[in-house]
Amino acid sequence: MSEREMLERFLLTDPRDVGCGEAMAVLHVYVDLVAAGEDAADRYPGVAAHLAACGPCGDDYAGLLTAVTGEHPSP
């Protein structure tokens, strides 16, 4: 990836994005809310922004949600 592409990607980052560390720290709570039918994205908008932007964390979310509910989340 070129420096320009890295800069453009950085500039497109949602300012609410909490980053991998914070998202992973509350991922289990986020998944429990989703599994219970609650609006986890409303309660944790920074985590929702991060999961939408970070492929590896989004994969962790999908896997954990599948483990909890038995269903794969829709994209």
PyMOL Python script that loads the backbone (N, CA, C, O; Angstrom):
from pymol import cmd

cmd.read_pdbstr("""\
ATOM      1  N   MET A   1       0.858  -1.166   0.000  1.00  0.00           N
ATOM      2  CA  MET A   1       0.000   0.000   0.000  1.00  0.00           C
ATOM      3  C   MET A   1       0.909   1.237   0.000  1.00  0.00           C
ATOM      4  O   MET A   1       1.867   1.329   0.768  1.00  0.00           O
ATOM      5  N   SER A   2       0.580   2.170  -0.877  1.00  0.00           N
ATOM      6  CA  SER A   2       1.388   3.378  -0.974  1.00  0.00           C
ATOM      7  C   SER A   2       1.092   4.324   0.191  1.00  0.00           C
ATOM      8  O   SER A   2       0.097   4.170   0.900  1.00  0.00           O
ATOM      9  N   GLU A   3       1.970   5.297   0.370  1.00  0.00           N
ATOM     10  CA  GLU A   3       1.757   6.281   1.438  1.00  0.00           C
ATOM     11  C   GLU A   3       0.465   7.055   1.208  1.00  0.00           C
ATOM     12  O   GLU A   3      -0.254   7.370   2.156  1.00  0.00           O
ATOM     13  N   ARG A   4       0.177   7.357  -0.037  1.00  0.00           N
ATOM     14  CA  ARG A   4      -1.059   8.086  -0.358  1.00  0.00           C
ATOM     15  C   ARG A   4      -2.284   7.240   0.010  1.00  0.00           C
ATOM     16  O   ARG A   4      -3.244   7.751   0.587  1.00  0.00           O
ATOM     17  N   GLU A   5      -2.248   5.955  -0.324  1.00  0.00           N
ATOM     18  CA  GLU A   5      -3.363   5.072   0.001  1.00  0.00           C
ATOM     19  C   GLU A   5      -3.537   4.949   1.517  1.00  0.00           C
ATOM     20  O   GLU A   5      -4.661   4.922   2.019  1.00  0.00           O
ATOM     21  N   MET A   6      -2.422   4.876   2.234  1.00  0.00           N
ATOM     22  CA  MET A   6      -2.506   4.803   3.701  1.00  0.00           C
ATOM     23  C   MET A   6      -3.107   6.075   4.269  1.00  0.00           C
ATOM     24  O   MET A   6      -3.918   6.016   5.193  1.00  0.00           O
ATOM     25  N   LEU A   7      -2.722   7.226   3.731  1.00  0.00           N
ATOM     26  CA  LEU A   7      -3.272   8.500   4.192  1.00  0.00           C
ATOM     27  C   LEU A   7      -4.764   8.582   3.892  1.00  0.00           C
ATOM     28  O   LEU A   7      -5.545   8.999   4.747  1.00  0.00           O
ATOM     29  N   GLU A   8      -5.164   8.189   2.692  1.00  0.00           N
ATOM     30  CA  GLU A   8      -6.578   8.224   2.332  1.00  0.00           C
ATOM     31  C   GLU A   8      -7.394   7.297   3.233  1.00  0.00           C
ATOM     32  O   GLU A   8      -8.499   7.645   3.651  1.00  0.00           O
ATOM     33  N   ARG A   9      -6.856   6.136   3.526  1.00  0.00           N
ATOM     34  CA  ARG A   9      -7.550   5.200   4.414  1.00  0.00           C
ATOM     35  C   ARG A   9      -7.696   5.795   5.814  1.00  0.00           C
ATOM     36  O   ARG A   9      -8.749   5.678   6.440  1.00  0.00           O
ATOM     37  N   PHE A  10      -6.630   6.432   6.296  1.00  0.00           N
ATOM     38  CA  PHE A  10      -6.662   7.071   7.609  1.00  0.00           C
ATOM     39  C   PHE A  10      -7.719   8.172   7.652  1.00  0.00           C
ATOM     40  O   PHE A  10      -8.455   8.290   8.631  1.00  0.00           O
ATOM     41  N   LEU A  11      -7.795   8.967   6.603  1.00  0.00           N
ATOM     42  CA  LEU A  11      -8.736  10.084   6.570  1.00  0.00           C
ATOM     43  C   LEU A  11     -10.185   9.607   6.497  1.00  0.00           C
ATOM     44  O   LEU A  11     -11.094  10.355   6.856  1.00  0.00           O
ATOM     45  N   LEU A  12     -10.412   8.399   6.047  1.00  0.00           N
ATOM     46  CA  LEU A  12     -11.765   7.848   5.974  1.00  0.00           C
ATOM     47  C   LEU A  12     -12.197   7.178   7.270  1.00  0.00           C
ATOM     48  O   LEU A  12     -13.343   6.747   7.393  1.00  0.00           O
ATOM     49  N   THR A  13     -11.295   7.087   8.232  1.00  0.00           N
ATOM     50  CA  THR A  13     -11.609   6.436   9.498  1.00  0.00           C
ATOM     51  C   THR A  13     -12.697   7.209  10.233  1.00  0.00           C
ATOM     52  O   THR A  13     -12.633   8.432  10.363  1.00  0.00           O
ATOM     53  N   ASP A  14     -13.685   6.479  10.707  1.00  0.00           N
ATOM     54  CA  ASP A  14     -14.772   7.074  11.481  1.00  0.00           C
ATOM     55  C   ASP A  14     -14.181   7.588  12.797  1.00  0.00           C
ATOM     56  O   ASP A  14     -13.535   6.819  13.509  1.00  0.00           O
ATOM     57  N   PRO A  15     -14.382   8.849  13.135  1.00  0.00           N
ATOM     58  CA  PRO A  15     -13.804   9.382  14.367  1.00  0.00           C
ATOM     59  C   PRO A  15     -14.344   8.719  15.635  1.00  0.00           C
ATOM     60  O   PRO A  15     -13.747   8.855  16.703  1.00  0.00           O
ATOM     61  N   ARG A  16     -15.455   8.010  15.528  1.00  0.00           N
ATOM     62  CA  ARG A  16     -16.001   7.301  16.691  1.00  0.00           C
ATOM     63  C   ARG A  16     -15.292   5.973  16.936  1.00  0.00           C
ATOM     64  O   ARG A  16     -15.435   5.393  18.012  1.00  0.00           O
ATOM     65  N   ASP A  17     -14.529   5.479  15.956  1.00  0.00           N
ATOM     66  CA  ASP A  17     -13.852   4.188  16.039  1.00  0.00           C
ATOM     67  C   ASP A  17     -12.956   4.144  17.274  1.00  0.00           C
ATOM     68  O   ASP A  17     -12.054   4.967  17.426  1.00  0.00           O
ATOM     69  N   VAL A  18     -13.215   3.168  18.161  1.00  0.00           N
ATOM     70  CA  VAL A  18     -12.477   3.077  19.422  1.00  0.00           C
ATOM     71  C   VAL A  18     -11.179   2.296  19.306  1.00  0.00           C
ATOM     72  O   VAL A  18     -10.378   2.301  20.241  1.00  0.00           O
ATOM     73  N   GLY A  19     -10.952   1.632  18.197  1.00  0.00           N
ATOM     74  CA  GLY A  19      -9.731   0.857  18.016  1.00  0.00           C
ATOM     75  C   GLY A  19      -9.899  -0.578  18.506  1.00  0.00           C
ATOM     76  O   GLY A  19     -10.863  -0.922  19.190  1.00  0.00           O
ATOM     77  N   CYS A  20      -8.932  -1.390  18.132  1.00  0.00           N
ATOM     78  CA  CYS A  20      -9.000  -2.824  18.429  1.00  0.00           C
ATOM     79  C   CYS A  20      -9.042  -3.125  19.925  1.00  0.00           C
ATOM     80  O   CYS A  20      -9.857  -3.934  20.367  1.00  0.00           O
ATOM     81  N   GLY A  21      -8.193  -2.497  20.691  1.00  0.00           N
ATOM     82  CA  GLY A  21      -8.104  -2.803  22.117  1.00  0.00           C
ATOM     83  C   GLY A  21      -9.406  -2.577  22.862  1.00  0.00           C
ATOM     84  O   GLY A  21      -9.883  -3.455  23.582  1.00  0.00           O
ATOM     85  N   GLU A  22      -9.972  -1.406  22.685  1.00  0.00           N
ATOM     86  CA  GLU A  22     -11.230  -1.101  23.378  1.00  0.00           C
ATOM     87  C   GLU A  22     -12.386  -1.942  22.857  1.00  0.00           C
ATOM     88  O   GLU A  22     -13.246  -2.367  23.629  1.00  0.00           O
ATOM     89  N   ALA A  23     -12.407  -2.183  21.548  1.00  0.00           N
ATOM     90  CA  ALA A  23     -13.484  -3.000  20.980  1.00  0.00           C
ATOM     91  C   ALA A  23     -13.422  -4.422  21.538  1.00  0.00           C
ATOM     92  O   ALA A  23     -14.451  -4.996  21.896  1.00  0.00           O
ATOM     93  N   MET A  24     -12.230  -4.984  21.610  1.00  0.00           N
ATOM     94  CA  MET A  24     -12.095  -6.354  22.113  1.00  0.00           C
ATOM     95  C   MET A  24     -12.385  -6.438  23.611  1.00  0.00           C
ATOM     96  O   MET A  24     -12.825  -7.478  24.102  1.00  0.00           O
ATOM     97  N   ALA A  25     -12.143  -5.361  24.327  1.00  0.00           N
ATOM     98  CA  ALA A  25     -12.395  -5.360  25.774  1.00  0.00           C
ATOM     99  C   ALA A  25     -13.880  -5.493  26.101  1.00  0.00           C
ATOM    100  O   ALA A  25     -14.234  -6.026  27.152  1.00  0.00           O
ATOM    101  N   VAL A  26     -14.748  -5.018  25.215  1.00  0.00           N
ATOM    102  CA  VAL A  26     -16.192  -5.082  25.477  1.00  0.00           C
ATOM    103  C   VAL A  26     -16.934  -5.948  24.460  1.00  0.00           C
ATOM    104  O   VAL A  26     -18.165  -5.953  24.430  1.00  0.00           O
ATOM    105  N   LEU A  27     -16.198  -6.675  23.634  1.00  0.00           N
ATOM    106  CA  LEU A  27     -16.846  -7.459  22.586  1.00  0.00           C
ATOM    107  C   LEU A  27     -17.856  -8.454  23.146  1.00  0.00           C
ATOM    108  O   LEU A  27     -18.928  -8.642  22.571  1.00  0.00           O
ATOM    109  N   HIS A  28     -17.524  -9.083  24.254  1.00  0.00           N
ATOM    110  CA  HIS A  28     -18.457 -10.062  24.838  1.00  0.00           C
ATOM    111  C   HIS A  28     -19.760  -9.389  25.281  1.00  0.00           C
ATOM    112  O   HIS A  28     -20.835  -9.970  25.140  1.00  0.00           O
ATOM    113  N   VAL A  29     -19.669  -8.192  25.804  1.00  0.00           N
ATOM    114  CA  VAL A  29     -20.871  -7.448  26.204  1.00  0.00           C
ATOM    115  C   VAL A  29     -21.664  -7.060  24.958  1.00  0.00           C
ATOM    116  O   VAL A  29     -22.888  -7.191  24.931  1.00  0.00           O
ATOM    117  N   TYR A  30     -20.972  -6.586  23.938  1.00  0.00           N
ATOM    118  CA  TYR A  30     -21.609  -6.185  22.676  1.00  0.00           C
ATOM    119  C   TYR A  30     -22.360  -7.369  22.075  1.00  0.00           C
ATOM    120  O   TYR A  30     -23.507  -7.231  21.649  1.00  0.00           O
ATOM    121  N   VAL A  31     -21.712  -8.531  22.043  1.00  0.00           N
ATOM    122  CA  VAL A  31     -22.342  -9.736  21.485  1.00  0.00           C
ATOM    123  C   VAL A  31     -23.553 -10.147  22.321  1.00  0.00           C
ATOM    124  O   VAL A  31     -24.586 -10.521  21.766  1.00  0.00           O
ATOM    125  N   ASP A  32     -23.438 -10.082  23.633  1.00  0.00           N
ATOM    126  CA  ASP A  32     -24.580 -10.425  24.490  1.00  0.00           C
ATOM    127  C   ASP A  32     -25.769  -9.519  24.216  1.00  0.00           C
ATOM    128  O   ASP A  32     -26.908  -9.985  24.199  1.00  0.00           O
ATOM    129  N   LEU A  33     -25.524  -8.232  24.003  1.00  0.00           N
ATOM    130  CA  LEU A  33     -26.604  -7.301  23.686  1.00  0.00           C
ATOM    131  C   LEU A  33     -27.260  -7.654  22.358  1.00  0.00           C
ATOM    132  O   LEU A  33     -28.486  -7.682  22.253  1.00  0.00           O
ATOM    133  N   VAL A  34     -26.434  -7.925  21.338  1.00  0.00           N
ATOM    134  CA  VAL A  34     -26.969  -8.294  20.026  1.00  0.00           C
ATOM    135  C   VAL A  34     -27.786  -9.573  20.134  1.00  0.00           C
ATOM    136  O   VAL A  34     -28.880  -9.664  19.577  1.00  0.00           O
ATOM    137  N   ALA A  35     -27.261 -10.558  20.848  1.00  0.00           N
ATOM    138  CA  ALA A  35     -27.950 -11.842  21.003  1.00  0.00           C
ATOM    139  C   ALA A  35     -29.285 -11.674  21.729  1.00  0.00           C
ATOM    140  O   ALA A  35     -30.221 -12.436  21.489  1.00  0.00           O
ATOM    141  N   ALA A  36     -29.374 -10.686  22.608  1.00  0.00           N
ATOM    142  CA  ALA A  36     -30.605 -10.426  23.355  1.00  0.00           C
ATOM    143  C   ALA A  36     -31.574  -9.531  22.582  1.00  0.00           C
ATOM    144  O   ALA A  36     -32.647  -9.199  23.086  1.00  0.00           O
ATOM    145  N   GLY A  37     -31.199  -9.140  21.357  1.00  0.00           N
ATOM    146  CA  GLY A  37     -32.074  -8.303  20.551  1.00  0.00           C
ATOM    147  C   GLY A  37     -31.963  -6.823  20.859  1.00  0.00           C
ATOM    148  O   GLY A  37     -32.777  -6.031  20.383  1.00  0.00           O
ATOM    149  N   GLU A  38     -30.979  -6.440  21.639  1.00  0.00           N
ATOM    150  CA  GLU A  38     -30.771  -5.026  21.985  1.00  0.00           C
ATOM    151  C   GLU A  38     -30.004  -4.321  20.872  1.00  0.00           C
ATOM    152  O   GLU A  38     -29.378  -4.971  20.035  1.00  0.00           O
ATOM    153  N   ASP A  39     -30.053  -3.001  20.864  1.00  0.00           N
ATOM    154  CA  ASP A  39     -29.318  -2.202  19.882  1.00  0.00           C
ATOM    155  C   ASP A  39     -27.928  -1.895  20.435  1.00  0.00           C
ATOM    156  O   ASP A  39     -27.694  -0.837  21.020  1.00  0.00           O
ATOM    157  N   ALA A  40     -27.012  -2.844  20.237  1.00  0.00           N
ATOM    158  CA  ALA A  40     -25.656  -2.696  20.751  1.00  0.00           C
ATOM    159  C   ALA A  40     -24.937  -1.524  20.098  1.00  0.00           C
ATOM    160  O   ALA A  40     -24.143  -0.843  20.748  1.00  0.00           O
ATOM    161  N   ALA A  41     -25.207  -1.283  18.821  1.00  0.00           N
ATOM    162  CA  ALA A  41     -24.556  -0.175  18.115  1.00  0.00           C
ATOM    163  C   ALA A  41     -24.963   1.173  18.687  1.00  0.00           C
ATOM    164  O   ALA A  41     -24.167   2.113  18.670  1.00  0.00           O
ATOM    165  N   ASP A  42     -26.178   1.286  19.189  1.00  0.00           N
ATOM    166  CA  ASP A  42     -26.624   2.531  19.807  1.00  0.00           C
ATOM    167  C   ASP A  42     -25.920   2.744  21.141  1.00  0.00           C
ATOM    168  O   ASP A  42     -25.555   3.867  21.489  1.00  0.00           O
ATOM    169  N   ARG A  43     -25.737   1.669  21.874  1.00  0.00           N
ATOM    170  CA  ARG A  43     -25.092   1.756  23.179  1.00  0.00           C
ATOM    171  C   ARG A  43     -23.576   1.901  23.074  1.00  0.00           C
ATOM    172  O   ARG A  43     -22.952   2.572  23.897  1.00  0.00           O
ATOM    173  N   TYR A  44     -22.988   1.270  22.057  1.00  0.00           N
ATOM    174  CA  TYR A  44     -21.540   1.303  21.846  1.00  0.00           C
ATOM    175  C   TYR A  44     -21.232   1.715  20.402  1.00  0.00           C
ATOM    176  O   TYR A  44     -20.761   0.889  19.620  1.00  0.00           O
ATOM    177  N   PRO A  45     -21.488   2.973  20.035  1.00  0.00           N
ATOM    178  CA  PRO A  45     -21.275   3.385  18.646  1.00  0.00           C
ATOM    179  C   PRO A  45     -19.821   3.294  18.196  1.00  0.00           C
ATOM    180  O   PRO A  45     -19.551   3.041  17.022  1.00  0.00           O
ATOM    181  N   GLY A  46     -18.898   3.495  19.105  1.00  0.00           N
ATOM    182  CA  GLY A  46     -17.484   3.396  18.753  1.00  0.00           C
ATOM    183  C   GLY A  46     -17.072   1.977  18.424  1.00  0.00           C
ATOM    184  O   GLY A  46     -16.231   1.751  17.555  1.00  0.00           O
ATOM    185  N   VAL A  47     -17.663   1.026  19.116  1.00  0.00           N
ATOM    186  CA  VAL A  47     -17.388  -0.382  18.831  1.00  0.00           C
ATOM    187  C   VAL A  47     -18.018  -0.754  17.490  1.00  0.00           C
ATOM    188  O   VAL A  47     -17.393  -1.440  16.681  1.00  0.00           O
ATOM    189  N   ALA A  48     -19.247  -0.308  17.250  1.00  0.00           N
ATOM    190  CA  ALA A  48     -19.911  -0.587  15.971  1.00  0.00           C
ATOM    191  C   ALA A  48     -19.094  -0.018  14.814  1.00  0.00           C
ATOM    192  O   ALA A  48     -18.930  -0.676  13.787  1.00  0.00           O
ATOM    193  N   ALA A  49     -18.588   1.192  14.973  1.00  0.00           N
ATOM    194  CA  ALA A  49     -17.768   1.815  13.930  1.00  0.00           C
ATOM    195  C   ALA A  49     -16.506   1.001  13.702  1.00  0.00           C
ATOM    196  O   ALA A  49     -16.084   0.804  12.563  1.00  0.00           O
ATOM    197  N   HIS A  50     -15.909   0.531  14.779  1.00  0.00           N
ATOM    198  CA  HIS A  50     -14.685  -0.247  14.639  1.00  0.00           C
ATOM    199  C   HIS A  50     -14.949  -1.582  13.960  1.00  0.00           C
ATOM    200  O   HIS A  50     -14.198  -1.982  13.071  1.00  0.00           O
ATOM    201  N   LEU A  51     -15.999  -2.272  14.365  1.00  0.00           N
ATOM    202  CA  LEU A  51     -16.301  -3.574  13.769  1.00  0.00           C
ATOM    203  C   LEU A  51     -16.600  -3.446  12.278  1.00  0.00           C
ATOM    204  O   LEU A  51     -16.301  -4.357  11.505  1.00  0.00           O
ATOM    205  N   ALA A  52     -17.179  -2.339  11.878  1.00  0.00           N
ATOM    206  CA  ALA A  52     -17.462  -2.120  10.461  1.00  0.00           C
ATOM    207  C   ALA A  52     -16.197  -1.854   9.658  1.00  0.00           C
ATOM    208  O   ALA A  52     -16.151  -2.125   8.458  1.00  0.00           O
ATOM    209  N   ALA A  53     -15.174  -1.325  10.315  1.00  0.00           N
ATOM    210  CA  ALA A  53     -13.961  -0.924   9.605  1.00  0.00           C
ATOM    211  C   ALA A  53     -12.813  -1.919   9.704  1.00  0.00           C
ATOM    212  O   ALA A  53     -11.926  -1.923   8.850  1.00  0.00           O
ATOM    213  N   CYS A  54     -12.817  -2.745  10.711  1.00  0.00           N
ATOM    214  CA  CYS A  54     -11.670  -3.628  10.971  1.00  0.00           C
ATOM    215  C   CYS A  54     -12.060  -5.075  10.668  1.00  0.00           C
ATOM    216  O   CYS A  54     -12.824  -5.691  11.410  1.00  0.00           O
ATOM    217  N   GLY A  55     -11.536  -5.598   9.591  1.00  0.00           N
ATOM    218  CA  GLY A  55     -11.852  -6.958   9.180  1.00  0.00           C
ATOM    219  C   GLY A  55     -11.583  -8.011  10.246  1.00  0.00           C
ATOM    220  O   GLY A  55     -12.466  -8.821  10.529  1.00  0.00           O
ATOM    221  N   PRO A  56     -10.398  -8.029  10.845  1.00  0.00           N
ATOM    222  CA  PRO A  56     -10.116  -9.049  11.859  1.00  0.00           C
ATOM    223  C   PRO A  56     -11.042  -8.955  13.070  1.00  0.00           C
ATOM    224  O   PRO A  56     -11.493  -9.983  13.575  1.00  0.00           O
ATOM    225  N   CYS A  57     -11.331  -7.760  13.539  1.00  0.00           N
ATOM    226  CA  CYS A  57     -12.231  -7.611  14.681  1.00  0.00           C
ATOM    227  C   CYS A  57     -13.661  -7.970  14.278  1.00  0.00           C
ATOM    228  O   CYS A  57     -14.401  -8.559  15.067  1.00  0.00           O
ATOM    229  N   GLY A  58     -14.045  -7.620  13.068  1.00  0.00           N
ATOM    230  CA  GLY A  58     -15.356  -8.006  12.567  1.00  0.00           C
ATOM    231  C   GLY A  58     -15.493  -9.522  12.487  1.00  0.00           C
ATOM    232  O   GLY A  58     -16.561 -10.071  12.761  1.00  0.00           O
ATOM    233  N   ASP A  59     -14.411 -10.194  12.112  1.00  0.00           N
ATOM    234  CA  ASP A  59     -14.421 -11.663  12.082  1.00  0.00           C
ATOM    235  C   ASP A  59     -14.563 -12.234  13.486  1.00  0.00           C
ATOM    236  O   ASP A  59     -15.296 -13.200  13.696  1.00  0.00           O
ATOM    237  N   ASP A  60     -13.865 -11.638  14.445  1.00  0.00           N
ATOM    238  CA  ASP A  60     -13.987 -12.089  15.839  1.00  0.00           C
ATOM    239  C   ASP A  60     -15.424 -11.912  16.333  1.00  0.00           C
ATOM    240  O   ASP A  60     -15.975 -12.786  17.002  1.00  0.00           O
ATOM    241  N   TYR A  61     -16.015 -10.775  15.995  1.00  0.00           N
ATOM    242  CA  TYR A  61     -17.409 -10.512  16.371  1.00  0.00           C
ATOM    243  C   TYR A  61     -18.334 -11.572  15.775  1.00  0.00           C
ATOM    244  O   TYR A  61     -19.169 -12.148  16.474  1.00  0.00           O
ATOM    245  N   ALA A  62     -18.175 -11.820  14.480  1.00  0.00           N
ATOM    246  CA  ALA A  62     -19.033 -12.793  13.802  1.00  0.00           C
ATOM    247  C   ALA A  62     -18.876 -14.183  14.418  1.00  0.00           C
ATOM    248  O   ALA A  62     -19.861 -14.893  14.616  1.00  0.00           O
ATOM    249  N   GLY A  63     -17.640 -14.565  14.718  1.00  0.00           N
ATOM    250  CA  GLY A  63     -17.404 -15.877  15.315  1.00  0.00           C
ATOM    251  C   GLY A  63     -17.998 -16.004  16.698  1.00  0.00           C
ATOM    252  O   GLY A  63     -18.601 -17.025  17.029  1.00  0.00           O
ATOM    253  N   LEU A  64     -17.831 -14.971  17.510  1.00  0.00           N
ATOM    254  CA  LEU A  64     -18.378 -15.007  18.862  1.00  0.00           C
ATOM    255  C   LEU A  64     -19.908 -15.002  18.830  1.00  0.00           C
ATOM    256  O   LEU A  64     -20.549 -15.723  19.594  1.00  0.00           O
ATOM    257  N   LEU A  65     -20.485 -14.196  17.952  1.00  0.00           N
ATOM    258  CA  LEU A  65     -21.936 -14.163  17.844  1.00  0.00           C
ATOM    259  C   LEU A  65     -22.472 -15.519  17.374  1.00  0.00           C
ATOM    260  O   LEU A  65     -23.507 -15.980  17.856  1.00  0.00           O
ATOM    261  N   THR A  66     -21.776 -16.146  16.446  1.00  0.00           N
ATOM    262  CA  THR A  66     -22.174 -17.470  15.986  1.00  0.00           C
ATOM    263  C   THR A  66     -22.094 -18.479  17.124  1.00  0.00           C
ATOM    264  O   THR A  66     -22.976 -19.326  17.267  1.00  0.00           O
ATOM    265  N   ALA A  67     -21.046 -18.395  17.929  1.00  0.00           N
ATOM    266  CA  ALA A  67     -20.889 -19.313  19.061  1.00  0.00           C
ATOM    267  C   ALA A  67     -22.010 -19.123  20.089  1.00  0.00           C
ATOM    268  O   ALA A  67     -22.474 -20.087  20.697  1.00  0.00           O
ATOM    269  N   VAL A  68     -22.431 -17.888  20.274  1.00  0.00           N
ATOM    270  CA  VAL A  68     -23.460 -17.585  21.282  1.00  0.00           C
ATOM    271  C   VAL A  68     -24.862 -17.924  20.777  1.00  0.00           C
ATOM    272  O   VAL A  68     -25.678 -18.472  21.518  1.00  0.00           O
ATOM    273  N   THR A  69     -25.135 -17.598  19.525  1.00  0.00           N
ATOM    274  CA  THR A  69     -26.494 -17.751  19.009  1.00  0.00           C
ATOM    275  C   THR A  69     -26.696 -18.955  18.097  1.00  0.00           C
ATOM    276  O   THR A  69     -27.824 -19.412  17.909  1.00  0.00           O
ATOM    277  N   GLY A  70     -25.622 -19.462  17.537  1.00  0.00           N
ATOM    278  CA  GLY A  70     -25.721 -20.538  16.563  1.00  0.00           C
ATOM    279  C   GLY A  70     -26.039 -20.053  15.177  1.00  0.00           C
ATOM    280  O   GLY A  70     -26.188 -20.856  14.256  1.00  0.00           O
ATOM    281  N   GLU A  71     -26.148 -18.736  15.008  1.00  0.00           N
ATOM    282  CA  GLU A  71     -26.455 -18.156  13.707  1.00  0.00           C
ATOM    283  C   GLU A  71     -25.350 -17.219  13.290  1.00  0.00           C
ATOM    284  O   GLU A  71     -24.776 -16.517  14.122  1.00  0.00           O
ATOM    285  N   HIS A  72     -25.045 -17.204  11.997  1.00  0.00           N
ATOM    286  CA  HIS A  72     -24.030 -16.289  11.469  1.00  0.00           C
ATOM    287  C   HIS A  72     -24.688 -14.933  11.230  1.00  0.00           C
ATOM    288  O   HIS A  72     -25.754 -14.866  10.618  1.00  0.00           O
ATOM    289  N   PRO A  73     -24.061 -13.838  11.709  1.00  0.00           N
ATOM    290  CA  PRO A  73     -24.669 -12.507  11.530  1.00  0.00           C
ATOM    291  C   PRO A  73     -24.676 -12.090  10.064  1.00  0.00           C
ATOM    292  O   PRO A  73     -23.790 -12.463   9.296  1.00  0.00           O
ATOM    293  N   SER A  74     -25.668 -11.327   9.693  1.00  0.00           N
ATOM    294  CA  SER A  74     -25.704 -10.794   8.334  1.00  0.00           C
ATOM    295  C   SER A  74     -24.713  -9.647   8.240  1.00  0.00           C
ATOM    296  O   SER A  74     -24.473  -8.950   9.227  1.00  0.00           O
ATOM    297  N   PRO A  75     -24.138  -9.445   7.065  1.00  0.00           N
ATOM    298  CA  PRO A  75     -23.136  -8.372   6.891  1.00  0.00           C
ATOM    299  C   PRO A  75     -23.713  -6.980   7.072  1.00  0.00           C
ATOM    300  O   PRO A  75     -22.988  -5.992   6.954  1.00  0.00           O
TER     301      PRO A  75
END
""", "prot")
cmd.dss("prot")
cmd.show_as("cartoon", "prot")
cmd.util.cbc("prot")
cmd.orient("prot")
